[in-house]
Amino acid sequence: MVQLSESEEIKLGYNYVDDDWREEDYKDCPLILELNNLQQPEEIVDSLYNNLPYVIPLYMRVITPGVSLKKYIFENGHTKLVYEYFKKK
C-alpha cells in the first residue's frame, strides 16, 4: 500500500485470495490495483492507462458520504455511468 495523503491510497493485491475472487467478474486479472479517495482520480487513471499498456481500468466508484454513490465502467477509454444512488433525506 502507498499512502499518498491522509485519505489517498493505492493498493496492489491479488485478485484470488483465500480460495475466493475479490473481483468475480474479472478472473482474467491476477492483480488488482485499487486507487482510493484520490483527489484527481481520472487524471491518475488516464496516466496509468496511457503509460502502462498492461493496465486495464475496470470501474470507478465515486462516493459522496451521506449524499450519493456512483459507479462507472471504462469503455473504449471513456467512463460510462452504470449505477447511481442518492440517499433519501
Protein Blocks (a to p, Z undefined) as FASTA:
>chain_A
ZZfblmlccddddfbgghiafblmlmmlmbacddehiablmlmmmmmmmmmmkbccfbdc
dddehiaccddddeehiacdfbdcdddZZ
